[in-house]
Amino acid sequence: MAATILIVDDDPQIRDVLRIALGQGGFRVTQAADGVAALVQVARDMPDLVVLDIGLPEMDGLEVCRRLRRTSMVPILFLTAQDDPVDRIVGLELGADDYVTKPFSPRELLARVRAILKRSQPEVPVALLRRGVLSVDPDRHMCLVTGAPVALTAREMELLGRLMARPDHVMARPQLVDAIWGSNIHVSDRTVDSHLRNLRAKLAAAGCADAIETVHGVGVRMGRCSGSGP
């Protein structure tokens, strides 16, 4: 069954270009002209990916992303203005998966969509990962500390899964960026640190304050996960 892509843009010409490109790429396409309609359609239709313009009137794309992430982990590809690097950084920190700047190449956008969908639907099941009191099941998006569930965002789960796969290996921030966001997108150290900080805080609050260690000047790796409190 073809994946469903929701296009959210207030410009009908851009929606038409995207509809044609994605349709020719074999996707089923739905559309929304504003943020409120987008939220309704995501809840109703459960698309496989959302192409979301940041510069929407009334409720901008950043706010739409923020509200979606409260209840949904649907992949999001932002459309951004060429001269708005701040919006791109904020969008990634809110949980967007990638971005394309306007004016864009429909072929590039189609490639980005396919790459995101491939990343978000792993073909090979991943075994349950354990270290100390911490257990992670990436396929089921489950994280447990001493048997109690810990709610993580998709990015936090990806970060933790990468670290847990090789717990004694130090991963530099550029390695984490390439593994999670892809090598064709710029993600700042601040963005990575923000996700790591949130992940550490959630695990510490659950009773595992030594889950992630920083190796200064090198990167990060898994700690002992001994179950020490915050």
C-alpha positions, 0 to 999 in steps of 0.5 A: 500500500502506498504511503500517505503524505500530507502537504501543508502549505497556504500557497496552492501553487506549491501544494500543486507542485508537491502533489504532482511530484509525490503522486508521480513518486507513487505516494498517496497525497492529501492537502491542508492549507493551514495549521488547524486543518493539518492537525485535524487531518493528522488525527483523522487520516494518520498520514505516514509523513507530513510536508509542513511549511513553516511560514503558515498564517495564524498558526505557523509550522513550528507551532503545528509541529509542537502540537503534533509532537504532544500526541504523534511521532509522524515524520515531519519534513519542513519547508523553510525560507532560504534566509531562516536558519533559526527556524530550521534549528528550532524545527529540528529541536522540536522534533522535525526529521528534515527540511528543504529550503524554498525554492526547492527541487521536487526531485530533492524533496522526493528523495528526502521523503523516501529517506525519512520513510526508510529511516522511520520504518526499519526493515530488520527487527532490533533485539531488546537492548539491556544495560544495568537497570535499563532496557530498550526495545527500539522496535516497540518504542519502549524504554524501561528503568527497573521495569517502569516505562519512560516516555521518550520522543522519537529522537531520544529513542534513536539516540538511546538506541544508537548508544545502547547498540554499542554501549562501551563505544564512544560516539562523537556528535557528528557520528550521532548526527549522521546516524540519526539525521543523515549526512545531507543535513546540518544539525548543530551541536546545540541541537544534539546536546538539547536532545541528550540533555532531555534524555538524561533528565528523563532517565535520571528522573526514572532513577538512572542518573548514570545512564549516559557518560560524556567523554570530554573532547570525544563524545558520549557513551553509555554509563553503568546504568546502575540505578542510582537516583538523580 
